[in-house]
Amino acid sequence: MPAGQSRVPTGACLLILFGTLSSQVTEVGGTHQSIPPSVVKLWASAFGGEMKSISAKYSGSQLLQKKYKEFERAVRVEEIDGLRLVKRLAQDMEEMFHKKAQAMKRLVEAAEEAHLQHEEDPDLQYEYFNAVLINEVDEEGTPNDHFNNLSVNLSLSVVQVPTNMYNKDSAIVNGVYWSEALNKVFVDNFEKDPSLIWQYFGSAKGFFRQYPGIKWKPDEHGVIAFDCRNRKWYIQAATSPKDVVILVDVSGSMKGLRLTIAKQTVSSILDTLGDDDFFNIIAYNEELHYVEPCLNGTLVQADVTNKDHFREHLDKLFAQGIGMLDVALTEAFNLLSDFNETGRGSECSQAIMLVTDGAVDTYDAIFAKYNWPDRKVRIFPYLIGRESAFADNLKWMACANKGYFTQISTLADVQENVMEYLHVLSRPKVIDREHDTVWTEAYIDSTLDDGKGPVLMTTVAMPVFSTKNETRNRGILLGVVGTDVPVSELLKTIPKYKLGIHGYAFAITNNGYILTHPDLRPLYGDGKKRRKPNYSSVDLSEVEWEDKDDTLRNAMVNRKTGTFSMEVTKSIDKGKRVLVLHNDYYYTDIEGTPFSLGVALSRGHGKFFFRGNVTIEEGLHDLEHPDVALADEWTYCNTDEHPDHRYLSQIEAIKLYLSGHEPQLKCDKELIQEVLFDAVVTAHWKNSDKGVEIAYLGTRTGLSRINLFVVPDELTNQDFLTAEDKEGVFNADHFPLWYKRAAEQVPGTFVYSLPFTGSENKSVVLASTAIQLLDERKSPIAAGPVLPWIS
């Protein structure tokens, strides 16, 4: 170190020195003499006092505590009403969801009207914007920050056709032609709600119209395998929840290619089932073989885990013997009947999928016993192979039981033919004109990688029906419209400052799967952004595991409103540390959606917040100081709703809002008042620059002040307080790690955070403390200075 300079002794060095001294042995005259424990204790006490003195001096914590004390009488402390808070948040989310659903309703109306006015022309020739063939960048398709800087065209949509379909097919060309009418509605929707991202129409014919226009790129084999009809949003909107038993013929005649096609057919059927569906698979010859013997005699939920498990067992099937279809049908009918009596699954939509190379009888006696005259169970036979000797019997079964017959000759025929049953199951909805709005569970959209990883989405979708008189009674589904809603949009409606340091909000689906939760981690933490296999079906009980009886989960799944309390152990610092908290949970349903919302507040300071009051003039004066920043992911003002506001920083938006000259700008008035108060109180925060690189202050409103004592390039930890330091900054769903740890200590004491792993480079040691408003445990935490040292 250069002469004349000195460094404050660091926490890491002190701790290492203390550990060394406690076991130090001194050799004097050939004898070993231990240092008395009382001496070690004295040294430790001296070191501790010196560390606290240095930390307090350099962090400016005492001055900051004094400033908050000066404002104590002008501050009102309030206890958070958790039930009232969760109801208000649910209402805000309901309004946001309703806005998206209304946009879809406008698309449905436009699509149905356009189809009504269109006359099918088998010779129609029409050139359209094919998503694969268009230019990637032209005068219209420019990078757009709202779509993560992808090159999009905001004036029109593009059409994608799966590689295995002919893009000049008459049915596709006619559908593309009349659906051009959606372009105007796409644009109007985006103008009315600029927070919308992708809008689309998935046709029952297989093509996919997407807005805004964007170029699609094939994989390395030149293939685009995407088929909108396989997507969960399409299937959920097109059909009602259903119970399905799949019967697979494994008699000797199914050997070879036929069994391979049969397995692929079953796998494709599984692709069309969603979390609201229940199923089982039974293979039959002279005997019945449940594909999964452990699930004999019941149906299971068609979630990703179960479907993948059954696919693994499909590979174990082999063909031999004689097919006894009568026994298999009897078992299937009994299975559906018994499951229906349990009150689980579908109330009115049940089906038997029969995958076979033929049937020697019509088995009308079995249908008469179990299915007639009500015909509650539909039969869908899939004839495997090119031979049609037994096709008539299978066709009769389908017609006599309100089903549909399909013949699959090759592997290439599988996907398109499996889809046919969806049209049949959608007929009751079409005939009854049930434009149900459906919402999917959370999933990852890789096209909108925001730099922090792929974006979690939920989709709102609605079916589109033919309204022509000649087709009304047949119930023809034209397709499904949908739009994606980033989960981050939900988090923007949640005022993190109201939830306290350890508090959080979360939402689940009607199946108990997490839509958003701070502990939902959909990607592996290996830096490769790999998705976990079942990231979209993580149950609430897996993260709130202390609720052994699933009391909270079951109440939310049943869409109840109420409260629940329990002691929890929360891991922080990537699982290296834990906090033991007592949480109070408040929950209610979000009307118009399948979601329920919950809020967790930790007892103590987490149940209270305070309101300060300063003038706008003095608040803005101190907010505009160059060392002030606001939490990037907190919403002080909604700058996404109007295009003119998207380039505003949050501080610029606050100034514009308070000027009163921008009525279209929507802001959180209460949060802005509190951040102005924090700006004034912390304006005179000062600290020394000796021995430290940076001093940092964060408050309960997401306001921060930074004093940098070295040039940025000389910082030992280049990630500190950057987006890469995810646990060290204010995020949409959590306070910084150092803030959390300091809040759980006695006010005025410091917490020292040391790196767990060694490094050849210098390590940063953080010293942080909490500033409390009142001298009692119920007092809310006002702020937390943090001081990095070098070891």
N, C-alpha and C positions, 0 to 999 in steps of 0.2 A: 504494500500500500504506500502511496507517495507520502513523503514527510509532510507534516502539518495537517494531515487528514486523519480523522478517526471515524470508526464505525461503531454504532451501538452494538453491544453484545447481543447476539441473536438468540431466539427461543430454542432453535435446534442445538446450537452450541451449548447452551446452558443445560439442556436436558441430557445431552451426551456426557457433559462434564460431571453432572450430578450422578449419573449411572456409573461412571468410572470411579469417582471418589468413594462411593459407598462400598466398593469392594477392593479399594486400593490397599496394598500391603507395602510397608516400607522396611527395607533391610538396614539394620543398624548393628554394626559389630558382629555380623554373622547371625543375628537373630531376627525373627519376624515380629513386627509390632503392628497391630491393627489400629486403625483410626477409631477413636471412641465414637459410638453412635450419636452422642450428644453434640460432638463437633460437627458431624455430618448434618445433623438437624439444624444447627446454628447456621452453617453455610447455606443450606437449602432455604432457610427463612430469609437470609440476607439476599440470596439470588432472587427469590420470589418477590420481595419488596422492591428490589431494583427493577425487575421486569415490569411490575405494575406501574412504578413511577415513570419509567421511560415510555411505556405504552400510553399512559394517560397524558403525558406531556406532548408526545408527538401526534397523537390522534386528535387532540383538541376536544376530547369527550367531556371534560369538566366544563369548558366554556359552553358547549352545546347544551349540556344538562341545565346550566344556569339560564340560558336563553329560553328554554322551554318552561322553566319554573317562572320566569317573568310573565309568561302568557297564561299561567295556570288558571288565574281567575277569569280569564276571558274565554275559557274552553269549557265545553259541555260534554261530559262523558255519558255515553248511552250504551245500554245493553242491547245486543243484537237479538231481534225476534226472529229466530230461525225459521219458524213455520211461515211467517209472513214473508220473509225473504225468499224462500223457495217457491212460494206461490207467485210472487211477482216475477221471478226469473222464468218460471214456467210460462207465464202469460207473455213475456217478451219473446220467448222462443216460439210460442204458438203463433204469434203475429208474424214472425220471420218465416216460419214454415208455411203459414197460410199464404203469404205473399208469393212463395215459390209455387205452391199448388195452384194459385190463380193464374199464374203464367202458363202452367200446363193446361189448365182448362181452356184458355184462349187458343192454344195449339190444337186441342181436341176439336173444338168447334170449327176452326178453320179447316182442319183435315177432313172432317166429316162432310162439310159443305162442299169442299173441292171435289171429293169423290162423288157426291150426289150429282154434281153438275157435269161430271165426266162420262163420256160414252166410250166404252172399250173399243179400241181399234187394233185388230190383230196385225195390221200392216203398218202401224205407226212407226215412223223413223224420227228419232229425236236425239240431238246431241246434248249431253249434259256434262257437268263438271265432275269428272271421275277423280276421286280422291288420290288415286295412284298416278294418274297421268298428268295432273295439273302441274304448272310451274311452282316451285317452292317459294320463290320470292319474285314479285313483280311490283308494279306501282301500287297495287292494292294490298298484297300480302306482305305486311311489314311486322317486325318484332313488336310485341305488345306486352308491357310489363304486367298487365292484369292477368295474362295467360302465361306468366313466367317466361316472358321474352320469346315465346314461340312465334313464328311467322304465321299470322292469321289474317283472314279477310273478313272484316266486320260487316260487309255489305251483302254477302251471300253465303250459302251453305254448299257443301260438297257431298257426293254420294260414294259410298264404299260398297262394293259387291264382293262377297267371298270368292276366293280363287277357284273353288270347285263349282261355281255357278257361271252361266253364260251371261255376260253383262248386256247383250243385245236381245235377250229373251223378251218376247212380246209382253208377258206379264210384268216383267221388271221395267221395261221402257214405259208402259202405260202408268205404272205406279210412280215412277220417277217424274213423269210429265205432270200428273195432277198434284203431286206433293210439292211442286215448285211454289204453290200458293203459300207454303209455310214460310218462305223466305221473309216476307213482309212482317209476319207475326214474330219471327225470331228477332228481327231488328227492333220492332216496337217493344217487345218484352225487355230487351237489353237496355233500351232507352228509359223504360219505366223503372227498371231495377238493375242498375249497373253492377251490382254485386253478383249477378248471375254469371256463371261461366259456361260450360258446354250445355247446349240445348240440342235435342235430337229426336228423330222419329225412326223407330225400328219397324220395318215393314214385315208383315206376315209372309211376304214373298221372299224375304231374305236380304234385301238391300237396306242400307243404313244411311240416313241423311243427317249430317252433323253441321251445327253452326257454333262458332264461326268457321269458315272454310279453312282447312289445314291439309297439308300434303301428308299422305300416308306412305310409309316405306315398308316394302316387303322384307321378310327375314332373309337370311343368307341363302335360302333355297328358292327365293323369288315367290314365296307364298305369303298370303295374308289369310290366316285361318280364322280370324274373328268373324263370328256369326252372332248378330245381335239377339237372335232367338234363343241362344244358349245362356244369355246373361240373366242373372237373378232378377233384375228389375223387370225384364220382359216377362219372365215366367210368372212372377208374383202378380203382375198386373193383368196378365192374360187369363189366368185361372184362379180358382179358389183353392184353399188348402185341401189336400186330398190324402186319402189312405190308399196305398198301392201294394198289391202282392204280385211279385214277378215270378212266373212259373217258367222254368227252363227245362226243355226236353234234353235228357242226356242218355237216351236209348242208343243202341248200336248204330242206327241209321244216321246219327248225328256226327259220326267220326269225321276227322279231317277238317276241311275248309268250313263245313257247315257249323261245327262247334266253335271255330274261331270267329265266324260271323255272329253266331249267337252270343258269345261273350262280349263282343264289341257292341252289339245291340243293347244288351243289358247295361253295359257301361254308359252308353249314350242316354238310356232312359234315366239312369242315376243323375246324369248331368242336368236333366230337366226338373229335378226335385230340389226343393228349397227347405229352409229351416222350419217352415210351417207345415211341411208334409211328413208323413210316416210311411215306412215301407218294411218289407222283408223279401228275401229271395229264397225260393224253394226249387231245388233240382229234383227231377223225378225220372225214374224208369220203372222197374217192378216195385221199388220202394221210394219213400220220400226222403230227401236229404236236405235239411236246412243248411244253406251255405255256411252259416255261422251256427253251429249246434248249441252254443251257449244261449242263443236268443230264440230258442224253440218256442213256438206258440204265442208270439207277441209281435208287435211292430215297434220299430225304433225310429227316432227322429232323424230326418234326412239332413243332418249337419255334415260338415266336411269330414270330420273325424270318422263318423260311422260309414259314410260312403266310401272313403278310402280303405277302411278296414274290410268292407265287403268285396271291394275290387281285388284285394289281395287273395281272398278266398276263392274268387272266380277262377283264378289261374290253376287251382287244384282240381277243377272238374275234369272228368274224362267220361267218354261215351261207352256204354255197354248195356246189354240186356234189351228188354222190351218196355216201351212207354205205356204206363197205366194212367192216362189222362183223367179218367173218372175219379180216381183216388186223389189226384192232385187238385182237381177242381173242388172236390168236397172239402179238402183241407183248407183251401183258400177261402171259400165262403164261410166256413166256421171261424177261421182266424179273423176275418173282417167283422163278423157279427160279434164275436166275443170282445174284440178291441173296442168296437163302437159302444158296447154296454159299459165300458169303464169310464165313459165320459171324456176320454182323451181323443185327440185327433180330430178328423173332420166330422161334421154332423150330417153332411148330405152328399159328399163327393167321394166315392170309392170306386176302385178299378182293379181288374185283374189283367195283367199283361202276360200274354201267352206266347212264348218264343219256342217254335217247334218247326219241324219239317213236314208236318201233316197230322191229320186226325181221321181215324177210321170211322168215326160216328159223330153225330151232332150233339149227343149227350143232353137231349131235351128233357129227359127225366130229372136230371140233376138241376137244370135251370128252373124247371117247374117247382121243384122242392125248395130251392133256396133263393130264387131271384124273381120269380113271377108271382103276381102280376105287376108288382111295383117297379121291378127292374132298377133297384137302387144301385146295383153294382154293374158298371159298364165293363164289357169284354173287348180287349184290343188284341187280336191275334196278329203275330208277325210270322209269316211263312218264310222259312229260310231255304234258299236254294232256287234253282231255275224250274224245277218240276212243279206242275200244277195239278197233279192227280187228286190231291186232297184239298184243293183250294176251295171248292164249293162248300164243304162242311165248315171250314173256318169262316168263310164269308157269312154263312147262315148264322153262326154263333154271334158274330159281330152285329149283324142286323137285328137279331132277335133280342139283343141285350144292350141296345143303344150305344154300340161301340163303333170301331172302324177297323177294316181289314187292310193289311199292307204286306206286300211281298218284297223281300230283300234278297237279291241274287248275288251281290258282290259287296265287298267291304266299302266300296265307294258309295253304295246306295244307303248305307246305314243312317247317317246323320239326317239327311233330308226326309227319309221315311219315318224315322222315329218322331220327328216334329209334328206329324199329322195328328197325333192324338191330342195335342194341345188345342187345335182348332175345335175339336169335338167337345172337350171339357170347358172351353170358353163359351159355348153356345148359350147356356143358361144365363150367363152374365150379359151376353149380347142381346138376347131376346128381352130380358128384363131391363135393359138399358142401365145397367149398374156401372157407372163410371167411378168405381172405387179408386181412391188415392192410396197408393202403397208407398212404403218407405223401406229401404233395404238396411241391413246392418252395415257397420263400417267396413270399408274395403280400401285398398290402396290403388290410387291412380298414378301409374308410373310416368305418364306423359306430363304431369304437372310437378316435377321434382323442383322443390323450392330452394335447393341448395343445402337444406338441412335433412334431406331424405324425401322419399316419395310421400305424397300427400294423402292423408286419410279422408275418405269421402263417404257420404250417404247419398242415395239417389231417390228422388220423388218421381213417380211414374203413374200414368193413367192410360187405360186402353182406348183404342179408337175403333168404332164400329161402322159397318155399312148401314146407311139409313134409307137405302133405296127400297121401295115397296116390294119389288120382286124378290128381294133377298132378306127382308126383315124377319120372316118366319124361320129361315134357315140359320140365322144367327152367324153372320160372317164377320170375323175379326180382321180388321185391316192392318192393325199393328199397335204399337205402344209408343207414346211420347214420354220423354223424361228429361230431367236436368240434374246435374250433380251439385251437391252442397258440401263444401269443405267443412270438416269438423271444426276447423279453426274459426269458422263463422259463428258457431255456437259459443265458443269461448269468448268471443267479443261481446256477447250479451251479458257476460258474468262479471260483476264488479269485484275484482280480486281484493281490493282494499277493504271490502265489507266482510270478507271471509276470514280475515286474520292470517297470521303468519303460517300456521299449519293447516288452515282450513282449505277446502276444495269443493268443487262441484263435479258431479258425474251424472251420466245418463246411461240407461240400459234399454234394450228392446223388450218386447213382450215375451221373448224366449229367455230372458235373463242375460243375454250377451251384451258386452260393454260397447257402447257407442263412443263414449269419451270418459277417461279416468286418468289421473296423473300416473298411475301404476301400469297402464296399458303400454306395453313396449312391443310393437309389431315387428321390429327388425332385430336381427342379431347384432350384438355390440362388437362386431369384429372389424368395423370400418368398411365392410363390403356392401352395406345396405341390402343384405339378404333378408327376404321376408321369412318370418317363422311360419311353419306349415299351416297352423290353425289360428293365425292371428285374428281372423275375423269372427271367431266363435269362442272367445275367452269369456267365461262366465264370471259374474260378479263375485261369486263365492270363491273364486280363485285369487282375488286380490283383497277382498274383505274376509279373509279366511278365519279371523277370530270369531266371526258369527257362526258358531258350530251348528246351530239349528236352522240356519238360513232364514231367520226371522225377517231380516231386512230385505233380502233378495225376494222372498215369496210375497211380501207386502207390496213391493214395487212391481213385480210381475203381474200381480192382481190389481194393479192400478189404484192402490189405496193412497190416502193422505194420512200422514202420521209422523211419529217420532220414535227414535230408538237410540239407546246409549250402550257403549261398551268400551272397555279398555283395549287399546291397540298398540302394537309395536310397529313403528314405521322406520324403514331403513332409509338412510340418507348417504350421501357421498358414495354413490354407486355400490351400496350394500356394505360399506366398510364400517358404518356406525349406525346405531339405532337410537330411537327416542321412544320412550313409553309415554303415551298420551291417553287421556280419557276423552273420547269423542262423543258428541251429541249429533245424531243424524236426523235430518228433516227431509221428507220426500213427498212427492205428489206426481200426478200424471200430466203429460202435455197433451191437451185436447187436440183432436184431429190427427194424431199420429199414434204409432204403436209404442212410443217412448215414454219412460218415466224419468223424472229428474230428482236427484238427491243432492243435499248439501251437508257437508261434515264440518262442524265447528269444534275446535278443541277447547276444553274448559280452561278457566283462568283468563289470561289476557286475550285469548282468542275469541271470547264471547263479548268483548267490548270494543268500541271505537269512539273517537272523540271528534267533535266539530270545533274548528277554530274559525276566527273571523278577522279578516283584514280587508282593507279597501282594495278595489281593483287596481287603482293606480300604483300603490306601493307593491302589490303582489306582482304585477306585470314588470315593474322596474327590476325587481330581484329575480324574476323568472328568466329574464333575457340576459342574465350574466353568462359569459362564455364558458364558465366551468359547470353549467347546469345542463343536465340531460334528463329525458323522461324515458320510462320503460318502453322499449320498442313494441312489445306485443300487447301492451295495455291500450284500451280504447278510451282516450279522453274525448276525442271527437271522431265521428265516423267520416273518414275521408275517402271511403270506397264507394259511397252511394252516388256521388255526383262526379262526373269526369273532370270538372274544373278543380276539384279538391284533391285529386289523387297525388298531386306532386307537392302537396303541403306537408311540412313536418308537423308533428303534434303541437309544438310550441307555436308555430305559425298559425295553425288552425285555431288554437285557443285565443290568440290575439284577434283573429278575424271574427270569431264568435262573440267575444266580449265587446267588439266595436259596434255590434248590432247592425252591421251593414250586409250580413249574409244570412237571411232567414232560412235558406235551404240547408245550412250546415247544422247537423244534429250533434249535440255534445252532452256529456254527463255533467250537468250543472253542479251537482254536489261534489263530485271528484275534483272539478276545476277549482271550486272554492277551497277545498282542502289542500290542493297542491300549491295554490297561491299562498296559503297560510304557511306551509312548510318552506316555501321559497323565502319568505320574509324572516322566519325564525332562524334559518340556517345561513342567512346572508353574511353573518359576521363570523362564521366558523373559520378558525385559523389553526395552523399547526406548524411545527418546526420542520425544517428540511434536512436536518442532520441525521445521517444514518439510515434514511429511508428513500425508496424510489418513488413511491406514490402513496398518497393518502386519499381515502375514498369514503364518501358518506352516502348512505341510502336511507330513504324514509318510507313510511307506510303507504305513501301515495305513489311510489315508483319514481320519485324524484331522486336524483343523485348529483353529487358534486365531486369533482375530481381535481386534486392538486398533484401535478406531475413534476417531480424534482430532477428528472433526467430526461434526455431526449427519448422519444419512443423506441428508437432502435436499440437503446441500451437497457431496456427493461429485461430483467432476467427471465420472466415468464411472459412471452409474447402473446399468449392466449388469454391472459388475465383480463377479465371484464370485456371480452369479445364474444361473438356468437359461438365460437368454438368452446368457450368456457360455459357450457350450458347450465351447470349447477351453480355458477358464480354470479349470474345476472338475474334480473327480474324477468320471469317468463309469464306466459298467459296463464299457466296453471300452478306456479309456485314462486315463493320468495327465494332469494339466494341462499345457498348453503350456510355461509358465514352468518347471515342474518338469523336463520333458524336456530343455529347453535348458540349464538349469543343471547337470544331471547329466552332460552331455558335456564340461564344462569342468573345468579343474584345481580341486580343492577349495579353497575360500577365495577364489576369484576370483568376480567378479560378472558377470552377463549383463544387458545393458540392452536392453529391448524397446521400440522406438519405433514409433508408428503409421506405416503406409505412406502413408496419404492425409491430405492437409491438411484442416483444418476451421476454421470461424470460431470454434468454441468451443475451450476449452483441451483439451489432449491429456494423457493419462496415460502416463507413462514408468515402466515396471516395472524394478526392479533385483532380481535374484534370485540366490541362491547355493545350492550343495548342501552339506549336512553329511554327511561321510563317517565311518563308524565307525572304520576302520583306515587307516593311511597306506600304502595300496597300491591298485592298480587293481582288484583282485578284491574289494575291500571293497564290500558293498552300500551304497546310498545310504540314509541314515536319515531325512533330512528336508530341507526346502527352504523357507527364509524368503523372502518376496517383499515388496518395498517400492515402492508407487506414488509417483511424484513428479508435480508439476504443471509443465507447460511453457507 
